[in-house]
């Protein structure tokens, strides 16, 4: 699962309860989270992990200025990305992403190696630049992210990369991330957008382009949030996409959990040998 939690914006205390209730209902095995807040006293990911009986890891953005400014100048609460897992987290690593010519927003990618039943799972989450004119920067970030994925995904389960990419499916950075509609960011690295395996009748927007300040996934929704999955090993079915759907796309007792919907994907735990799916 991947989900942008809308940091400390809006009625965040009520939203926190709606978030944990949504996660308890969906019961994902592993979750990549973006816009996760943390302070000296508490971390949202840590609180969620305690409530749900999961393990967690957090990567704090090394540059916080814009976020603190959006929070009325409060410098006591930071933002970052996180992973929750029902299975043990064997190791973690993080990678700083470039800002290029744009203002540095402190973007990172977080890697966790998950002790999943089907074998160690390399799982990643990130949050790319959001500027409307930042496509070139996001392409730089995708290249660095892809290099990080390639370095940390050696054998075993195909990598799973989650995040808010702030880009629609036909943008250059998403095509570059996949590596099969254009030359891959890292030679040989192909990452399939798992939503391609969803029921085409399902609503697919994860953010409403007309509603920045309120969750509303019915009006001109667009997809900004993704789960990418590496190709199963030659002759294998492990990591093959079974289905995809949205979550967190409705109020909980009148409270919207976030301004983004979550994406949920079921992956096969099969053996390391079997056929490759065709991403086309």
N, C-alpha and C positions, 0 to 999 in steps of 0.2 A: 504494500500500500504506500502511496505518497500523498502528502497533504500539507498545504500551506496554512498555518494556523493564525495568520493575521496579527501576529505579535501582541502588543498590549493596546491595540486600537479598539474603539467601541466599548461595549459593556463587557470587558474582558473577564471579570470575575464570573458573571453568569455564563459567558461563552466557555470558560474553562470546564464548567460542569457539563455543558452540552457536548464538548469535545470528548470528555472521558466516557460519557454515556454512549456516544456514537462508536467509539473504539471498542467498548465493551460489547456492543451489539454485533459489530462486524467481526471481531476476534481475529485480526490479522496476525500472522506469525512474525512478520518483520515489517516495520514502518519507517519510511524516510519522511522526516518532518522539516519544514522550512518556517522561517519567521518564528523561531522558538525563543522566548525570553528567559533571561537568567539574571539573578542578582546575587549579592553576597549571602542572602538568607534563603533563597529558594530558586529552583530551576523548574520551568514548566515540564520539561522532559522527565526530570527526576520525579516530580510529583505524579505525572501520568504513570510512570513505571511502577511506583509504589502502589498506586491505586489498582493497577491492572496485573500486578505480579510479573512484570517484565524486567529485562535488563536494559540499560540505556547508555548512550555515548553522545557527547555534545561537542561541537566545534564552534567556538566563539569567533565571530568576525573580528579581525584585528583592527579594523577601522570602524568606529561607531558614530562619527560626527553627525551624519545625516539622520540616523535613527534617533539619536538623542535630541536633535533639533525638531524632529517630528513629534517628539514626546514632551514638548514644552521646555526643553533644555534639561530634563531630568537625566543625569549621568549615572544614576545608580542601577539602571536596568539596561542590560545589553541584549543583543540579538545574535542568533546563530542558527545552525542547522543541527539536527539530531537524528539518532536512530533508536528505535525501541525494538526489542526482540524477545520472543518467548523462549528462544533457545540461547545457550551460552554464547557470549561474544568473546571470541578467542583472541582477537587483536584489533587494534584500531590504528589509523593513520589519517593525516589530513594534508591537503595540498592547497596552497595559496593560488588563487586564480588571477590572471593579469587584468589590469584595468585599461590598458591601451591609452588612447587619448582622452578617455572619459574620466570624470571624477572618480577617485578610488572609493569604492563602497565596501571594501574589505571582504570580497567574496571568497569562500573556501569550498572545497569538496571534502566530504568525510567518507572514509572507507572503514567498514567493519567486516571482519571475517566471522561468519555465523556458523556455529556448530549445528547445522541442520541435519535432520534424519537422513536425507539423501546424500550427505557428504558436505564438507565445508563450502559455504556459500559466500563468495565475494560480493558484498552489498555496498552500494554507494548512494549518497544523496548530496544535492547541491541546490543553489539558488543563484541564477545568473542575473546580470544587470537588467534593469527594467526600462531604461530610457527608450522612447520611441525611435530615436536615431542611433541606438546602440547595437545595431545588428553586427557591425564589424567587430565591436568589442566582444559580443557574445560568441562570434566565430573564434576569436582568440581564446576565449575561455573554454569553448568546446574542444579545441585542439589540446589545451593543457589537461582538461578533464579526461579526454580519450587516452592521452599518454599515461596518466595516473591509473586509469582502468587497466590498460595493457600491462603496466608494471606489476599490478597487484592481483592479476587474474591469471594464474599459472596452473592449468590443469583443473580437474575436478568439475565443479558446477559452473556453468556459464555465468558470467557476471550479470548482476542486476543493477541498473543505474536509474535512480529516481530523482525527481526534483521539479521545481518551478523554473522552467527555462525562459519564461517571459517571451515566448516566440510561438507563432502559429505553425501548424504542420508543414506549410509550403515555404517557410522561411529558409534562407540559406543555412542557418546554424542548425536547424533540425535535420535537414538533408545531410549536412556534414556529419552530424552525430550518428545517423544511421549507417552511413558508409555504403549504401547500395543504390541510392539515387544519384550519387556523385562519388568522386574519389573519396575514400575514407580518410578521416583525420590521422589515423595510424594505419599503415599498410596491413591489410588482412583483418582489421577489426570491424566486424559488422554487428550492429546492435539494432534489433527489430523493435519498432514501436508496438508495444503489446496491444494497444487499442485497435490495431488493424485486425485483431482476432475477436473483437467484440461484436455482438449482434448489431447489424447496421440500423436496426429500428430503435436502438437505445439512444437517448439524448447524450451528446458527447461534449458539451461545453463544460469547462471547469471554472470559468470566470466570465462575468458579464461585462462586455466592453462598454456598455452604457451606464453601468452602475458601479463606479469605483468605491463608493462608500457604503454600499449595502449588498448583502448577498441576494442575488436574484439571477437564477440560472435559466430563466425562461425567455428572456428578451435578448436576442442577438448574442447568444453565448459563444465564446471562443475557447479553444483548447490551448492552455499554457502549461499544463502539468502532465508529466509523462513518466511511464515506466518503460525503460529500454532493457531488452534481454539479449544476451549474446547467443550466437547460434549453438545448438547442441553439438557435442563432440561427434566426430564422424561415426556413424552407425549407432548413435545414442538418442534417447528421448528425454534425458534429464534436462530440466529447464524449459521444455516445450510449453508454449502458452496454451492453456486449456480454455480460459474465458477471461473477459474483462468487463467491469461495470463501474459505475460511480457509487460514491457514498458521501455522507455529510452534505447532501444537497437538499435538505429540508430542515425546518425548524424543529428543535427539541423543546417541547412545552413553550412554544412561542419565541424561542431564542435561536437565531442562526449561529451555528458553531463558528463559522469563518466566512470570509468573503470569497473563498475558493471551495469548490467541491474536491473530494478526494478521488483518486483512481485506485481501484483494487483489481489485482490480477491473480489468477490461480495458475501455478506452474506445476508441471509433472515432476515427481521425485524419481522418475524411472532410472533405469540402468544407464551407465555411461556410454552405452553403445546402441545405435538405431539410426533412422534416416533424418536428414536435415529438412526442416520446413522451408518452403520457398517464401521469402518475405514479400514477393509480388502478389 
